[in-house]
Structures are given as C-alpha cells and as structure tokens.
C-alpha cells in the first residue's frame, strides 16, 4: 500500500483489508514518515519510507490501487467557471497542480441535477466545510455497507483499469502521478486524450 501526505487513505484501506482477511500480508510504503506511521498503526506487517522505496515496491507489486477523481475538499469549491469546453479544470489545493477532467455524460447528468448558483453543485453551497460533509456522507454510506466510504468509489478505478490492460503510464497520469517516463508539455494533449479514453473504458466496464 503506497500513500503520501498523512496516510489517511492507506490507513483506512489497510484497516479494512485486515478486517476482511486477517492472514493477508500488507507492506506499507509512505512518501513520508507520517504516512508510514499511520499505515503501520492500521496493521501493516512491514513498512518503508521514501521515493526509492516507492519505486522498488511498485515494481514488485501484484496489484497497484489508486484513486481517480476530485477529492472532496476541491469538489466543494468548484464554481461554474471551472467548467471549460466540456471539462472541469481546477487547481488542487494541496499540491497547487492544475487538473483537467473530461465531463462524461454520467457526470454531466449529476451536475445538471444538482446544479448550483454560486458554486457548481447546489449541495456544496450548504456545506460548512469539507470535513463535515465527508463525515456525514461516510456515515450514510456506512449504513449501506459496513466500512463503505467515499474512498471506495475512487480507489477501485485503477484496479479496473489495470484489468482492462490500460497501460501503467496512463493509469499513473489518471491518478495525478508523474509518468513512469519523462513527459514534456508536447505530450500533455495526447496524455489527456489517453486518460479520457481510459476513463470511458472503465465507466463502460462497470455499467
């Protein structure tokens, strides 16, 4: 399990994995010591920290799971101005990197149904802060199935993409990671097209 920042996602997934299968062995790899410590606390059997550890462990992994989508903190601040030429273009608050996500018909229908005035989504206008929203949403999801959270919708994408033989580079780009190979601005348009096509294939696979 690879995670960064505070290790919150990795911690949650490891905890659920151990709960479902106590015999499973999990190696936690954090980009920093805080993330690594959080995953060890959740029950990881062994751990490593740092960029080199991430590269080594990723090469040996049987399955790499990662999230695609807009995190709640950014989702709740989107405005109609973030919609440009059929895409949502925004700057992530944590990393200050710009992202561009094609609005597929499924997403367009949801946006239209919940369209806001000041913000892109009406229910975002009623939220005090993203932590409160996340807590309430995850509580409601937990009533549907124990342990179900918003993360599950996000981290399943990479596994499905891999099962469809979508390249690791495209999956990495879709997850917001740097490509395994050097990438320059010349390839940005082509890379976005590949991510768009990959996302469409994943959506079709789960319909």
N, C-alpha and C positions, 0 to 999 in steps of 0.2 A: 504494500500500500504506500503510495507516494503522495505527500501532501506538503503544503507550504503555509505561510502566514502563521496562524495559531493552531493549525492541525485539527480544526473543528470537524471538517468533513471526514477526514481519515479516522479520527477518533470514533465518530458515530458509526461508520461502516464496520470498523473492526469490532466494536462492541456488539453489533448485530450479527456479524459473522460468527463470533464466538458463542453467541447465544443460540444460534441455529445449529452450529456444529462445533462442539467443544474440542473435537480432535483435530480441527484444521490448524495448520501452522501458518502464521502470518508474519512476514517481515515488513517492518515499518521503516520507511526512508523519508526523512524530513529534510527540507531545504534549509531548515534552521533548527536549533536545539529545542526551541519552544514547541514546534510541531512534532518533533521526535518524542519529546517527553509526554505530550498529550496522547500520542498513539500507544506508547508503552503502558501508560496508565489505563488505557482502554483494554489492554490484554494482549498486545503484540508479543510474540515469542522472542523476537530479536529486533535490533534496530541499528540504523546507521544515519549519519547526518552529512550533508554537503552535496555539492553538484556532482562530484566524481562518483559518490555513492549512488546517486540517482541514475547516472549513465550506466554504471556497472549492473545495477539491479534491473533496470529496464530491459537490458539486453538478455537477461536470463529469465524474465517473467513469462509465465504461461498465458496470463491474461492481464491486459492493462485497461483499467476502468477510469474514465474521466468524465467531467461534466461539460455539457454544451448548453448554452442558453444565457440569459441575462440574470445575474444574481439579483435578489430581492431589493437590496439597497439601491441598485441602479434602476431597476424596473419601476420603482415607486416615484422616481424623479423625472421620468420621461415626459416630454411635452409633445404636442403636435408638430413642433419644429424639428423634432428628432426623426420624423418620417420624411425621407427624401427619395424620390424616384423608386418607390416600391421597396425601400429598405429602411431599417431602423439604424441610424448612425448615432453613436454616443461615445462618450469618453468614460471609461471605468474609473470610479472614484479612488479605488485603492492604488491602481497602477498608473493612472493617468494616460493609459494607452487607448487609442481610438479603435472601436469595433464597428463592423458593418454587417448586419444580419438581414438576409432577404426575408421579406414577409410572405410566407407561403399562404395559400388560400385558407388553411385551417386557422392560422394565426390571425389573418385578416378578419375572419368571421368573429373571432373572440374580441378583437379590438373594436370592431363596429358595434357589437352588442354592448360593450362596456365603455364606449367612448365617453371621455370626459370633456370638460371645457378648458380649464386652466392646465390640467395635466392630461396626458394621453388616455389614461384609464380612470373612470369615474370613482372606483373604489380606492384608488390611490389618493384621491382628494380628501377622503375621510380618515386616512391613517395618521395617527400621531407620529409614529416613527416606524422604521422597518423592523425593529426587534419585536415590537408589539404585534405587528402584522404577522411576522413569521411564527411567533408563539401561538397565536390564535389559529393560524392556518394549520400548523403541525398538530395542534390539539385536535382539530376537526378531522384531519387525515388519520390520526391515531385511533379515532373511533371507528373508522372504516376497517383498518387492519393495524394490529399492534406493531409499533415501530415504523409505520409508514410516515415519511416526511417529504417535504418538497425536494430534498436531495435525490430521492429515488427516481424521479422523472428525469433528472439531469444526468446522473452518473450512469444510467443504463445506455445512453446513446452510443458511447464508444464501443461497448461490447457488441451491440447490434451492428454497428458499422464494421467492426472487425469481422463479424460473421458473414458479412456481405462482400468480403475481400476488398474493402476500401483501403487504400494504402495508408501506411503508418504516418507518412508525411501529411496527408490530407486530414487524417484524424487529429494529428497534433495541431495543425493550423485551426481546425474547427474548435478545438479546446482552448485556443488562445495561446498555445505554446509556440516557441520558435520551431521552425522546421528542422528536421534532422540534417538537412543540407543547407549550405549558405543560400540565403534568399535576399534579393535586392528589390528595389522598387519596380524594376522592369517586370517582375513576376507577380506583382500584387493583384492585378486584374485577373490573370489566369488562375491564381490561387483562390481568389474569391469565387470564381466560377466552379472550381473543383469542390469547394466547401458547399456551395449551393446545391450542386448535383448530389453530393453525398447526403446532405440533409434530406433532400427529396426522396432518395432511395430508402433512408431509414424510416421516414414517415410512411412511405408506401408499404414497407415491410410489416409495420405494426397495425395497419388499417384492418 
